[in-house]
Amino acid sequence: MLIGALITFLVVILILYLINLLPIDGRAKQIARVVVIILGVISLLKYIAVF
């Protein structure tokens, strides 16, 4: 359980880093960051059996 949560956290960090490198405007980057963070939080909540 802990390893799965850690891997999910690392994947979210990696995706946020890659989004930061994309040559798109700030508004689109902000929307993409919010979507990735929300999906990451939902995935982490599944690992700790909230859902």
DSSP file (Angstrom, degrees, kcal/mol; ACC not computed):
  #  RESIDUE AA STRUCTURE BP1 BP2  ACC     N-H-->O    O-->H-N    N-H-->O    O-->H-N    TCO  KAPPA ALPHA  PHI   PSI    X-CA   Y-CA   Z-CA
    1    1 A M     >        0   0    0      0, 0.0     4,-2.0     0, 0.0     5,-0.2   0.000 360.0 360.0 360.0 -47.2    0.0    0.0    0.0
    2    2 A L  H  >  +     0   0    0      1,-0.2     4,-2.2     2,-0.2     5,-0.2   0.886 360.0  51.1 -66.4 -38.5    2.7    2.4    1.0
    3    3 A I  H  > S+     0   0    0      2,-0.2     4,-2.6     1,-0.2    -1,-0.2   0.910 109.5  50.7 -65.9 -41.4    4.8    1.7   -2.1
    4    4 A G  H  > S+     0   0    0      1,-0.2     4,-2.2     2,-0.2    -2,-0.2   0.903 111.1  48.2 -62.3 -41.4    1.8    2.2   -4.4
    5    5 A A  H  X S+     0   0    0     -4,-2.0     4,-2.3     2,-0.2    -1,-0.2   0.891 111.8  49.9 -65.6 -39.7    1.1    5.6   -2.8
    6    6 A L  H  X S+     0   0    0     -4,-2.2     4,-2.4     2,-0.2    -2,-0.2   0.909 110.5  49.3 -66.1 -42.1    4.8    6.6   -3.1
    7    7 A I  H  X S+     0   0    0     -4,-2.6     4,-2.4     2,-0.2    -2,-0.2   0.912 110.8  50.7 -63.1 -42.1    4.9    5.6   -6.8
    8    8 A T  H  X S+     0   0    0     -4,-2.2     4,-2.2     1,-0.2    -2,-0.2   0.920 110.4  49.8 -60.7 -43.9    1.7    7.6   -7.4
    9    9 A F  H  X S+     0   0    0     -4,-2.3     4,-2.2     1,-0.2    -2,-0.2   0.916 111.6  48.1 -61.4 -44.2    3.2   10.6   -5.6
   10   10 A L  H  X S+     0   0    0     -4,-2.4     4,-2.4     1,-0.2    -1,-0.2   0.873 110.1  51.8 -66.4 -37.1    6.4   10.4   -7.7
   11   11 A V  H  X S+     0   0    0     -4,-2.4     4,-2.6     2,-0.2    -1,-0.2   0.907 109.1  50.5 -65.4 -41.2    4.4   10.1  -11.0
   12   12 A V  H  X S+     0   0    0     -4,-2.2     4,-2.4     2,-0.2    -2,-0.2   0.924 110.9  48.8 -62.2 -43.9    2.4   13.2  -10.1
   13   13 A I  H  X S+     0   0    0     -4,-2.2     4,-2.1     1,-0.2    -2,-0.2   0.916 111.9  49.5 -61.7 -42.8    5.6   15.1   -9.4
   14   14 A L  H  X S+     0   0    0     -4,-2.4     4,-2.4     2,-0.2    -2,-0.2   0.916 111.1  48.6 -63.3 -43.6    7.1   13.9  -12.7
   15   15 A I  H  X S+     0   0    0     -4,-2.6     4,-2.4     1,-0.2    -1,-0.2   0.901 110.2  51.5 -65.0 -40.1    4.0   14.9  -14.7
   16   16 A L  H  X S+     0   0    0     -4,-2.4     4,-1.7     2,-0.2    -1,-0.2   0.894 110.2  49.9 -63.3 -38.3    4.0   18.3  -13.1
   17   17 A Y  H  X S+     0   0    0     -4,-2.1     4,-1.0     2,-0.2    -2,-0.2   0.920 111.4  48.1 -64.2 -43.6    7.6   18.8  -14.0
   18   18 A L  H  X S+     0   0    0     -4,-2.4     4,-0.7     1,-0.2     3,-0.4   0.869 108.6  53.8 -67.2 -35.7    6.9   17.8  -17.6
   19   19 A I  H >< S+     0   0    0     -4,-2.4     3,-1.0     1,-0.2     5,-0.2   0.891 103.9  57.1 -63.0 -37.9    4.0   20.1  -17.8
   20   20 A N  H 3< S+     0   0    0     -4,-1.7    -1,-0.2     1,-0.2    -2,-0.2   0.797 104.4  52.7 -63.0 -28.1    6.2   22.9  -16.7
   21   21 A L  H 3< S+     0   0    0     -4,-1.0    -1,-0.2    -3,-0.4    -2,-0.2   0.634  84.8 107.8 -82.9 -14.0    8.5   22.2  -19.6
   22   22 A L  S << S-     0   0    0     -3,-1.0     2,-1.7    -4,-0.7     7,-0.1  -0.376  75.2-126.6 -68.0 140.7    5.8   22.5  -22.2
   23   23 A P        +     0   0    0      0, 0.0     2,-0.3     0, 0.0    -1,-0.1  -0.411  68.2 118.1 -85.8  63.8    5.8   25.5  -24.4
   24   24 A I  S    S-     0   0    0     -2,-1.7     5,-0.0    -5,-0.2     0, 0.0  -0.803  70.1 -84.0-122.4 167.0    2.2   26.6  -23.7
   25   25 A D     >  -     0   0    0     -2,-0.3     4,-1.9     1,-0.1     3,-0.2  -0.181  41.6-106.3 -70.7 165.6    0.7   29.7  -22.2
   26   26 A G  H  > S+     0   0    0      1,-0.2     4,-2.3     2,-0.2     5,-0.2   0.824 114.8  56.2 -63.0 -36.3    0.4   30.1  -18.4
   27   27 A R  H  > S+     0   0    0      2,-0.2     4,-2.1     1,-0.2    -1,-0.2   0.918 108.9  46.3 -65.5 -43.4   -3.4   29.6  -18.2
   28   28 A A  H  > S+     0   0    0      2,-0.2     4,-2.4     1,-0.2    -1,-0.2   0.883 112.1  51.6 -66.8 -37.9   -3.2   26.2  -19.9
   29   29 A K  H  X S+     0   0    0     -4,-1.9     4,-2.6     2,-0.2    -2,-0.2   0.914 109.3  50.5 -63.0 -41.9   -0.3   25.1  -17.7
   30   30 A Q  H  X S+     0   0    0     -4,-2.3     4,-2.3     2,-0.2    -2,-0.2   0.911 111.1  47.8 -64.1 -42.1   -2.3   26.1  -14.6
   31   31 A I  H  X S+     0   0    0     -4,-2.1     4,-2.2     2,-0.2    -1,-0.2   0.916 112.4  49.4 -64.0 -43.1   -5.3   24.2  -15.7
   32   32 A A  H  X S+     0   0    0     -4,-2.4     4,-2.4     1,-0.2    -2,-0.2   0.899 110.3  51.0 -63.9 -40.6   -3.2   21.1  -16.5
   33   33 A R  H  X S+     0   0    0     -4,-2.6     4,-2.6     2,-0.2    -1,-0.2   0.924 110.0  49.2 -61.8 -44.6   -1.5   21.4  -13.1
   34   34 A V  H  X S+     0   0    0     -4,-2.3     4,-2.5     1,-0.2    -2,-0.2   0.913 111.5  49.1 -62.5 -43.1   -4.8   21.5  -11.3
   35   35 A V  H  X S+     0   0    0     -4,-2.2     4,-2.5     2,-0.2    -1,-0.2   0.926 112.6  47.6 -62.7 -45.0   -6.2   18.5  -13.2
   36   36 A V  H  X S+     0   0    0     -4,-2.4     4,-2.4     1,-0.2    -2,-0.2   0.909 112.7  48.9 -64.0 -42.2   -3.0   16.4  -12.4
   37   37 A I  H  X S+     0   0    0     -4,-2.6     4,-2.5     2,-0.2    -1,-0.2   0.912 111.5  49.1 -65.2 -42.3   -3.1   17.4   -8.7
   38   38 A I  H  X S+     0   0    0     -4,-2.5     4,-2.4     2,-0.2    -2,-0.2   0.934 113.1  46.7 -62.9 -45.9   -6.8   16.5   -8.4
   39   39 A L  H  X S+     0   0    0     -4,-2.5     4,-2.3     1,-0.2    -1,-0.2   0.890 112.6  51.0 -63.2 -38.5   -6.3   13.1  -10.1
   40   40 A G  H  X S+     0   0    0     -4,-2.4     4,-2.5    -5,-0.2    -2,-0.2   0.904 110.1  48.6 -64.9 -42.0   -3.2   12.5   -7.9
   41   41 A V  H  X S+     0   0    0     -4,-2.5     4,-2.4     2,-0.2    -2,-0.2   0.916 111.6  49.6 -65.0 -42.6   -5.1   13.3   -4.7
   42   42 A I  H  X S+     0   0    0     -4,-2.4     4,-1.6     1,-0.2    -2,-0.2   0.913 111.8  49.0 -62.2 -41.9   -8.0   11.0   -5.8
   43   43 A S  H  X S+     0   0    0     -4,-2.3     4,-1.5     1,-0.2    -2,-0.2   0.910 111.2  49.1 -65.0 -41.6   -5.6    8.2   -6.6
   44   44 A L  H  X S+     0   0    0     -4,-2.5     4,-1.6     1,-0.2    -1,-0.2   0.878 108.1  54.4 -65.6 -36.9   -3.8    8.6   -3.2
   45   45 A L  H  <>S+     0   0    0     -4,-2.4     5,-2.5     1,-0.2     6,-0.6   0.847 105.0  54.2 -65.4 -32.3   -7.1    8.6   -1.4
   46   46 A K  H ><5S+     0   0    0     -4,-1.6     3,-1.2     3,-0.2    -1,-0.2   0.879 105.5  53.8 -66.5 -36.6   -7.9    5.3   -3.1
   47   47 A Y  H 3<5S+     0   0    0     -4,-1.5    -2,-0.2     1,-0.3    -1,-0.2   0.852 108.7  47.4 -67.5 -33.4   -4.6    3.8   -1.7
   48   48 A I  T 3<5S-     0   0    0     -4,-1.6    -1,-0.3   -43,-0.0    -2,-0.2   0.247 118.0-114.9 -94.2  16.3   -5.5    4.8    1.8
   49   49 A A  T < 5S+     0   0    0     -3,-1.2    -3,-0.2    -5,-0.1    -2,-0.1   0.816  74.4 132.3  62.5  39.4   -9.0    3.3    1.4
   50   50 A V      <       0   0    0     -5,-2.5    -4,-0.2     1,-0.1    -1,-0.1   0.845 360.0 360.0 -80.7 -38.1  -11.1    6.4    1.7
   51   51 A F              0   0    0     -6,-0.6    -5,-0.1    -9,-0.2    -1,-0.1   0.401 360.0 360.0 -99.0 360.0  -13.1    5.5   -1.4
